[in-house]
Amino acid sequence: MPSTLVLDNVEITWLGHASFLIKGSKVIYIDPFVLPSSPEKADYILVTHDHYDHCDAEKIKQVRKDSTIIISSKAAAEKIQAQVVMKPGDVYKHGIEVEAVPAYNVDKFRSPDMPFHPKGAGLGFVVEIDGKRIYHAGDTDNITEMHELHRIDAALMPVGGTYTMTASEAGEAAAVIKPKFLIPMHYRSDKYGLQLDNDISPLAKALAGKGIVLKVLEPVA
């Protein structure tokens, strides 16, 4: 099973969990909690929120160089010295285009009235590089704001449940977003000490006949 989806000149590699490497004219990491053994340096690092399995300062040091631009939510920025702090609706344009979009829970709670991911605390990102639009959903449920997304070439969506969408919920969200490709993430995370639902068969069932290609990747690390 491959670890990379190639869209013309853009490569999307699943490193594991919610960590991705996007390579085209620039090198972009998103939530680099998982890295390969000899990672290349980043032009951009995007961090969706401040939880340890997405915002890892030591891993960021491994791929950061003097010119690296770090883009993150406000809470994450305080941990990783991000130069660009975003909130939903913000757009960054410099070499690539990054739009921050909402990511939050509506029915996943750590305690009554306390969601794992409160509204406003975390982000998803729509990244445009070399003519391709890639949506990294962050840690989220199927939320109404997803209806506003458009022209997505590849959607990277959590499917493991407990803290994020389940596989079937991700399928329902994808049916609205209508990406060309859907890459499941935030599952198969046992090796990182996270117990999530690894059965994505409901996702395949939900996408049947929708014209969306389910691209299941093998984690690099």
Backbone bond lengths (Angstrom), bond angles and torsions (degrees), N, CA, C in turn:
res aa  C-N    CA-C-N  psi(-1)  N-CA   C-N-CA  omega(-1)  CA-C   N-CA-C  phi
1 M - - - 1.467 - - 1.531 109.46 -
2 P 1.322 118.41 131.13 1.469 120.23 -178.39 1.522 112.06 -72.04
3 S 1.324 115.35 160.40 1.463 121.63 175.36 1.518 112.02 -103.49
4 T 1.344 116.01 -6.86 1.460 121.11 -171.29 1.519 111.55 -129.77
5 L 1.327 115.72 137.86 1.458 123.15 168.62 1.518 106.96 -104.13
6 V 1.334 116.78 127.40 1.462 121.81 -179.95 1.523 108.85 -105.56
7 L 1.324 115.47 122.56 1.465 122.50 176.17 1.526 107.54 -117.18
8 D 1.322 116.11 92.52 1.467 121.10 -174.92 1.525 109.49 56.15
9 N 1.345 118.15 -113.06 1.465 120.67 -176.92 1.528 113.46 -95.69
10 V 1.319 116.63 9.68 1.465 120.83 -178.37 1.525 109.83 -113.86
11 E 1.331 116.19 129.14 1.464 122.25 177.95 1.530 109.49 -110.44
12 I 1.324 115.50 131.32 1.463 121.61 177.41 1.523 107.52 -116.18
13 T 1.323 116.89 113.58 1.461 121.86 -176.56 1.523 110.06 -114.17
14 W 1.339 115.30 127.50 1.461 120.42 175.56 1.521 108.63 -84.26
15 L 1.316 116.78 113.80 1.456 121.22 178.78 1.523 111.32 -80.62
16 G 1.324 116.50 -27.94 1.459 123.14 -178.54 1.515 109.54 139.00
17 H 1.338 116.16 152.95 1.463 123.25 -179.41 1.533 109.28 54.91
18 A 1.337 119.06 -117.58 1.469 121.05 177.82 1.522 111.80 -109.82
19 S 1.327 116.66 15.79 1.464 122.31 -175.13 1.524 110.91 -92.26
20 F 1.329 115.44 129.48 1.461 121.20 179.97 1.521 110.74 -134.04
21 L 1.332 114.12 150.10 1.458 123.20 170.85 1.519 107.19 -116.31
22 I 1.321 116.74 123.35 1.461 122.27 177.67 1.521 107.37 -114.73
23 K 1.321 115.98 124.75 1.459 120.65 -176.80 1.520 110.55 -126.25
24 G 1.307 114.85 128.82 1.451 122.88 171.65 1.510 105.97 -150.72
25 S 1.318 116.89 -122.89 1.458 119.93 173.46 1.527 111.11 -71.73
26 K 1.336 117.13 -15.60 1.459 123.60 175.57 1.525 109.27 -130.49
27 V 1.323 116.23 161.53 1.468 122.82 177.36 1.528 108.03 -108.89
28 I 1.335 115.35 120.79 1.463 121.35 -174.56 1.527 109.47 -125.53
29 Y 1.315 117.00 130.47 1.464 121.82 169.25 1.523 108.44 -108.75
30 I 1.325 115.65 140.42 1.457 120.91 171.96 1.524 108.48 -119.63
31 D 1.331 115.95 126.01 1.471 122.80 179.49 1.527 112.48 48.18
32 P 1.345 118.17 60.74 1.470 120.45 -174.96 1.528 113.98 -76.36
33 F 1.306 115.40 66.70 1.466 122.76 171.91 1.523 109.97 -80.33
34 V 1.324 116.76 -29.71 1.465 123.79 177.85 1.525 107.85 -116.15
35 L 1.340 116.10 129.58 1.459 120.94 179.86 1.519 110.36 -131.69
36 P 1.335 118.02 153.16 1.460 120.53 172.14 1.523 109.94 -71.03
37 S 1.314 116.93 173.57 1.463 121.10 -173.96 1.524 112.92 -66.25
38 S 1.320 117.89 -34.65 1.470 121.06 179.54 1.527 109.28 -129.21
39 P 1.317 117.50 74.31 1.465 119.93 -174.28 1.522 112.51 -71.91
40 E 1.327 115.80 143.59 1.455 119.20 174.88 1.520 109.69 -80.85
41 K 1.319 115.50 160.40 1.457 120.82 -177.29 1.526 111.16 -74.09
42 A 1.311 114.64 153.17 1.461 121.78 -174.01 1.521 111.70 -99.62
43 D 1.331 114.84 144.65 1.460 120.19 164.85 1.525 109.75 -83.71
44 Y 1.342 115.36 -36.14 1.456 121.88 -180.00 1.523 109.22 -138.61
45 I 1.331 115.87 142.81 1.459 122.56 171.55 1.522 107.07 -126.64
46 L 1.328 116.10 125.68 1.462 122.08 179.64 1.524 108.85 -112.41
47 V 1.316 116.96 132.29 1.467 121.95 -178.63 1.524 108.50 -127.40
48 T 1.332 115.79 121.41 1.465 120.59 -172.63 1.522 113.62 -75.28
49 H 1.341 116.80 -38.06 1.467 119.61 -179.17 1.511 109.39 -162.92
50 D 1.325 116.90 178.86 1.461 120.87 -166.12 1.522 115.15 -93.44
51 H 1.320 120.26 5.27 1.461 120.73 178.16 1.529 110.36 -66.61
52 Y 1.326 116.30 147.41 1.463 121.15 -170.52 1.520 113.65 -58.75
53 D 1.347 116.96 -30.33 1.458 119.82 -176.91 1.532 112.40 -84.62
54 H 1.317 115.90 11.22 1.468 121.74 175.28 1.525 111.20 -133.33
55 C 1.310 115.86 -30.32 1.465 122.75 -174.48 1.523 108.69 -120.80
56 D 1.321 116.18 92.38 1.462 122.47 -174.60 1.530 108.18 -119.47
57 A 1.321 116.79 103.24 1.463 121.51 -174.52 1.523 112.36 -60.72
58 E 1.330 117.39 -37.47 1.465 119.82 -178.97 1.528 111.26 -68.23
59 K 1.325 116.88 -40.25 1.466 119.48 177.85 1.531 110.68 -66.88
60 I 1.314 115.77 -37.69 1.466 119.17 178.59 1.522 110.59 -62.59
61 K 1.320 117.50 -38.37 1.469 120.64 177.02 1.523 111.68 -59.05
62 Q 1.326 116.62 -33.32 1.464 120.50 -177.82 1.523 112.86 -67.11
63 V 1.323 117.28 -28.62 1.470 119.67 -175.63 1.529 112.60 -112.93
64 R 1.302 116.75 -0.34 1.467 120.46 -179.87 1.527 110.72 -84.49
65 K 1.316 116.19 141.01 1.460 122.63 170.39 1.527 107.64 -125.23
66 D 1.322 117.06 177.67 1.463 119.57 -174.27 1.522 112.71 -58.69
67 S 1.328 116.30 -34.43 1.466 120.26 -175.52 1.526 113.90 -93.83
68 T 1.328 117.82 0.83 1.470 120.80 -178.08 1.528 111.11 -64.34
69 I 1.322 115.60 133.91 1.458 122.09 174.41 1.527 108.32 -100.28
70 I 1.327 116.81 124.82 1.462 121.69 177.58 1.524 108.49 -105.88
71 I 1.324 114.92 128.23 1.460 123.34 -177.49 1.521 107.57 -120.35
72 S 1.324 118.01 129.91 1.466 118.33 -175.65 1.521 111.57 -157.43
73 S 1.327 113.91 173.80 1.463 121.68 169.10 1.527 108.98 -70.06
74 K 1.320 116.29 166.13 1.463 120.55 -177.30 1.523 112.13 -61.73
75 A 1.325 117.65 -47.21 1.464 120.39 -177.42 1.521 111.53 -63.59
76 A 1.322 116.94 -39.57 1.462 120.27 178.91 1.520 111.14 -68.27
77 A 1.317 117.10 -36.13 1.467 121.43 -176.77 1.517 112.05 -58.30
78 E 1.312 116.63 -33.15 1.456 120.83 -178.90 1.527 112.07 -67.77
79 K 1.329 117.11 -21.63 1.465 121.37 -178.08 1.522 112.78 -94.55
80 I 1.330 117.14 -24.27 1.473 119.88 -168.72 1.522 113.31 -126.67
81 Q 1.314 117.97 10.13 1.468 122.55 177.13 1.528 111.68 55.14
82 A 1.307 115.67 50.00 1.464 120.13 178.09 1.526 110.06 -69.77
83 Q 1.333 115.34 139.35 1.468 119.47 177.77 1.520 112.12 -81.90
84 V 1.342 116.58 -26.08 1.459 121.20 -176.79 1.524 108.17 -120.98
85 V 1.321 116.73 117.97 1.465 122.35 179.41 1.523 107.66 -108.34
86 M 1.337 115.80 126.40 1.456 120.02 -174.03 1.521 111.64 -120.45
87 K 1.313 114.19 156.39 1.461 122.88 170.61 1.522 107.07 -130.91
88 P 1.334 118.38 162.13 1.464 119.46 -178.28 1.532 112.02 -52.52
89 G 1.316 114.94 132.75 1.457 121.29 -178.68 1.508 113.89 100.17
90 D 1.335 117.57 -19.41 1.464 120.67 178.46 1.525 110.53 -72.40
91 V 1.324 116.00 148.16 1.462 122.31 177.42 1.523 108.54 -130.00
92 Y 1.328 115.69 131.17 1.462 122.81 176.48 1.520 108.23 -110.87
93 K 1.329 116.92 130.41 1.461 121.47 178.97 1.518 109.37 -131.97
94 H 1.305 115.64 108.77 1.463 121.19 174.60 1.524 107.40 -168.56
95 G 1.303 116.50 94.38 1.463 120.54 -176.44 1.514 112.27 86.23
96 I 1.313 116.18 -45.62 1.464 123.45 171.86 1.526 107.10 -132.07
97 E 1.321 116.57 171.68 1.467 120.04 173.43 1.520 108.58 -116.73
98 V 1.316 116.34 131.12 1.461 122.38 178.81 1.524 108.57 -127.19
99 E 1.317 115.97 123.14 1.461 121.17 173.51 1.521 108.69 -109.45
100 A 1.322 116.76 128.35 1.462 121.28 175.92 1.523 109.13 -86.10
101 V 1.331 115.99 132.14 1.462 121.46 -179.41 1.530 109.04 -128.31
102 P 1.329 117.79 160.00 1.466 120.06 -177.30 1.530 112.92 -64.56
103 A 1.320 114.66 150.93 1.468 123.20 173.30 1.523 106.91 -151.92
104 Y 1.327 116.70 118.59 1.459 119.33 -177.28 1.530 110.08 -165.41
105 N 1.316 115.17 168.15 1.467 121.48 179.00 1.520 111.37 -94.52
106 V 1.329 114.34 145.63 1.466 120.66 171.52 1.527 111.46 -116.98
107 D 1.340 117.30 -20.78 1.469 118.89 -179.42 1.530 113.06 -146.49
108 K 1.327 117.06 25.31 1.465 121.75 175.63 1.528 107.12 -120.94
109 F 1.347 116.24 111.32 1.464 120.53 -170.74 1.527 111.53 -124.89
110 R 1.340 116.00 139.94 1.467 121.06 172.87 1.529 110.44 -82.63
111 S 1.336 116.54 -25.82 1.461 124.00 174.72 1.526 106.57 -159.97
112 P 1.327 118.23 165.83 1.467 118.86 -178.72 1.532 112.07 -52.17
113 D 1.311 115.32 129.74 1.473 122.43 178.45 1.526 113.67 67.11
114 M 1.331 117.94 14.29 1.462 120.76 179.28 1.531 109.25 -129.53
115 P 1.331 118.12 90.38 1.464 120.15 179.57 1.524 111.21 -68.41
116 F 1.317 115.98 154.58 1.464 119.76 175.92 1.528 110.55 -60.38
117 H 1.315 115.53 -36.14 1.469 120.82 -178.34 1.534 108.46 -130.20
118 P 1.326 117.45 92.59 1.465 120.26 -177.85 1.530 111.86 -66.97
119 K 1.294 115.67 152.78 1.460 120.82 177.85 1.524 109.75 -61.41
120 G 1.327 116.17 131.37 1.452 121.81 178.96 1.511 114.83 95.11
121 A 1.333 117.92 -13.30 1.464 120.39 -176.90 1.520 112.97 -86.63
122 G 1.322 116.93 -31.60 1.458 120.82 -176.53 1.512 111.90 -126.14
123 L 1.314 114.83 175.17 1.457 121.78 -176.26 1.516 111.31 -134.62
124 G 1.322 115.15 158.78 1.448 123.09 156.67 1.518 106.12 -110.48
125 F 1.317 116.77 168.24 1.463 120.37 179.86 1.522 110.36 -133.00
126 V 1.325 116.10 138.73 1.460 121.54 165.30 1.523 106.22 -107.68
127 V 1.321 115.52 114.85 1.463 122.17 -176.80 1.521 109.01 -105.94
128 E 1.313 116.23 127.70 1.462 120.23 174.74 1.521 108.57 -111.55
129 I 1.332 115.72 119.79 1.457 122.15 -179.33 1.517 108.36 -140.78
130 D 1.312 115.82 128.10 1.467 122.11 176.75 1.528 112.13 51.33
131 G 1.320 115.83 40.10 1.457 120.93 176.17 1.512 115.70 82.14
132 K 1.325 118.28 1.84 1.465 122.15 178.73 1.527 109.87 -108.92
133 R 1.329 115.20 141.17 1.465 121.43 179.91 1.528 109.29 -112.62
134 I 1.322 115.33 119.63 1.461 122.59 -174.47 1.525 108.52 -120.39
135 Y 1.313 115.70 126.53 1.470 121.95 -179.21 1.516 109.58 -106.32
136 H 1.331 116.53 116.26 1.465 122.42 170.60 1.518 106.08 -101.86
137 A 1.332 116.50 113.96 1.462 120.79 -169.61 1.519 113.91 -73.52
138 G 1.345 118.49 -17.52 1.452 119.51 -172.39 1.518 110.11 70.01
139 D 1.325 116.15 -165.07 1.468 120.83 177.78 1.523 108.18 -90.30
140 T 1.324 116.19 108.48 1.453 119.93 -170.92 1.515 111.42 -153.43
141 D 1.312 114.57 162.34 1.454 121.75 165.15 1.528 108.40 -94.63
142 N 1.306 115.71 -178.81 1.461 121.84 173.29 1.529 106.91 -75.76
143 I 1.317 116.74 102.98 1.467 121.47 -173.00 1.526 110.90 -111.64
144 T 1.317 115.75 156.76 1.468 120.48 -174.09 1.523 112.40 -63.73
145 E 1.324 117.60 -28.72 1.465 120.15 -178.98 1.522 112.80 -63.42
146 M 1.321 117.41 -19.58 1.465 119.88 177.55 1.525 112.00 -63.45
147 H 1.323 117.36 -22.05 1.464 121.18 179.04 1.522 111.49 -63.12
148 E 1.331 117.00 -20.54 1.462 121.12 -177.51 1.525 112.65 -85.93
149 L 1.314 117.78 -9.60 1.464 120.56 -179.85 1.521 110.04 -74.21
150 H 1.329 116.07 146.80 1.458 119.72 -178.08 1.526 110.00 -152.01
151 R 1.297 115.20 158.47 1.479 123.57 175.97 1.532 111.67 52.07
152 I 1.315 117.03 46.15 1.462 120.74 179.36 1.525 109.23 -91.01
153 D 1.331 115.66 122.55 1.461 119.71 177.47 1.522 111.38 -78.81
154 A 1.320 117.01 -43.03 1.469 120.98 179.10 1.520 109.19 -139.51
155 A 1.324 116.17 129.47 1.464 122.31 176.55 1.521 108.63 -109.02
156 L 1.323 116.62 125.98 1.459 123.59 177.71 1.519 105.67 -103.44
157 M 1.335 116.47 108.84 1.459 119.51 -166.98 1.524 112.44 -127.69
158 P 1.345 117.29 136.34 1.463 120.48 177.95 1.520 110.98 -70.02
159 V 1.332 115.58 143.14 1.470 120.28 -175.44 1.526 112.85 -134.95
160 G 1.339 118.13 -0.83 1.458 120.78 -169.07 1.506 116.49 -83.13
161 G 1.346 117.92 -4.98 1.452 119.46 179.83 1.518 112.98 68.65
162 T 1.309 117.30 -168.24 1.470 127.35 -177.29 1.526 111.53 64.44
163 Y 1.340 116.83 -62.67 1.465 121.72 -177.94 1.527 112.29 -105.72
164 T 1.316 116.44 -15.68 1.467 122.15 -173.88 1.526 108.85 -141.05
165 M 1.325 115.39 -170.51 1.456 120.61 174.99 1.520 111.92 -56.37
166 T 1.308 115.40 148.37 1.456 121.17 167.08 1.526 108.20 -80.67
167 A 1.324 116.46 173.66 1.462 120.20 178.94 1.525 111.48 -61.47
168 S 1.322 117.17 -42.54 1.465 119.48 -179.39 1.524 110.91 -68.42
169 E 1.337 117.57 -37.00 1.467 120.67 177.55 1.521 111.23 -66.42
170 A 1.326 116.51 -37.43 1.465 119.92 176.46 1.522 110.64 -63.90
171 G 1.317 116.64 -37.29 1.456 120.17 176.69 1.512 112.09 -63.95
172 E 1.328 116.41 -39.85 1.465 120.75 177.64 1.528 110.57 -64.92
173 A 1.326 116.32 -40.76 1.467 119.97 178.48 1.525 110.97 -65.62
174 A 1.321 116.29 -42.27 1.464 120.29 -179.38 1.519 111.59 -63.16
175 A 1.318 116.76 -33.86 1.467 120.14 179.09 1.520 111.25 -62.54
176 V 1.333 116.34 -26.08 1.467 121.54 177.38 1.529 110.78 -84.85
177 I 1.333 116.15 -44.07 1.466 121.23 -176.72 1.528 111.60 -70.86
178 K 1.330 115.44 -37.19 1.464 122.90 179.43 1.536 112.90 59.18
179 P 1.329 118.12 53.79 1.461 119.01 174.06 1.525 110.00 -72.74
180 K 1.321 116.15 160.89 1.463 118.80 174.52 1.529 110.42 -70.55
181 F 1.338 115.72 -40.06 1.462 122.06 179.28 1.525 109.38 -128.71
182 L 1.322 115.94 146.68 1.459 121.64 172.64 1.519 108.58 -123.60
183 I 1.325 115.98 124.93 1.462 122.22 176.93 1.527 108.01 -110.79
184 P 1.328 118.71 116.33 1.472 119.77 177.64 1.523 111.46 -72.59
185 M 1.323 115.94 146.51 1.470 122.26 178.29 1.523 108.47 -146.45
186 H 1.334 114.89 -178.33 1.468 121.81 179.07 1.529 110.01 56.88
187 Y 1.322 114.93 45.67 1.465 123.42 173.00 1.523 106.16 -155.55
188 R 1.333 117.43 177.97 1.472 121.33 -174.27 1.531 110.38 50.98
189 S 1.315 115.62 43.29 1.464 121.43 -173.04 1.522 113.03 -109.27
190 D 1.332 116.78 16.37 1.463 120.97 -178.37 1.528 111.90 -57.12
191 K 1.327 116.67 -39.53 1.465 120.59 -177.19 1.526 112.23 -65.94
192 Y 1.327 116.82 -16.56 1.466 121.13 178.03 1.529 111.28 -100.33
193 G 1.338 116.29 9.29 1.454 121.01 177.71 1.512 114.90 82.78
194 L 1.333 116.82 19.84 1.464 121.54 -178.66 1.516 109.37 -118.59
195 Q 1.309 116.76 122.21 1.458 122.02 -178.41 1.527 109.54 -95.80
196 L 1.318 115.90 107.34 1.458 122.10 -178.53 1.516 109.62 -128.34
197 D 1.318 116.46 168.56 1.462 121.46 178.77 1.527 108.80 -78.32
198 N 1.323 116.94 119.68 1.461 121.44 -176.59 1.525 113.87 -96.78
199 D 1.307 117.87 1.85 1.465 121.48 -178.11 1.525 109.33 -86.64
200 I 1.330 116.81 109.33 1.460 119.59 -179.86 1.527 112.19 -103.74
201 S 1.325 117.60 11.67 1.466 119.21 178.84 1.532 112.19 -58.65
202 P 1.358 119.75 -35.05 1.470 117.98 176.23 1.528 112.97 -62.84
203 L 1.329 116.87 -27.71 1.460 120.37 177.86 1.520 110.59 -68.38
204 A 1.318 116.32 -46.49 1.465 120.06 177.89 1.522 110.92 -59.83
205 K 1.321 115.74 -39.88 1.467 120.12 179.29 1.525 110.90 -65.23
206 A 1.325 116.34 -42.15 1.465 120.58 -178.44 1.522 112.22 -66.96
207 L 1.336 117.00 -28.65 1.466 120.78 -177.51 1.520 113.07 -88.84
208 A 1.313 117.65 -10.36 1.468 121.12 -176.45 1.528 110.40 -56.05
209 G 1.323 115.08 126.80 1.457 120.72 177.60 1.511 115.39 76.60
210 K 1.338 117.68 6.75 1.466 120.66 -177.12 1.534 112.97 -93.13
211 G 1.332 117.25 -6.93 1.455 119.79 -178.70 1.513 113.95 76.73
212 I 1.321 116.83 18.61 1.463 123.09 178.82 1.522 108.19 -110.88
213 V 1.326 116.76 128.87 1.461 120.85 -179.92 1.525 109.28 -85.78
214 L 1.323 116.89 119.50 1.463 121.91 174.55 1.521 108.08 -82.59
215 K 1.318 116.49 115.33 1.463 121.81 -178.73 1.522 108.42 -110.52
216 V 1.314 115.84 100.33 1.461 121.48 179.87 1.521 107.97 -88.37
217 L 1.316 116.73 119.52 1.455 121.78 -177.96 1.524 110.88 -105.71
218 E 1.317 114.91 159.30 1.461 122.92 175.96 1.524 108.21 -96.34
219 P 1.335 118.73 128.14 1.465 118.62 179.61 1.521 111.69 -64.11
220 V 1.318 116.33 141.99 1.460 121.61 -178.78 1.519 110.72 -71.50
221 A 1.337 116.30 -40.71 1.469 120.00 -173.77 1.527 110.58 -124.01
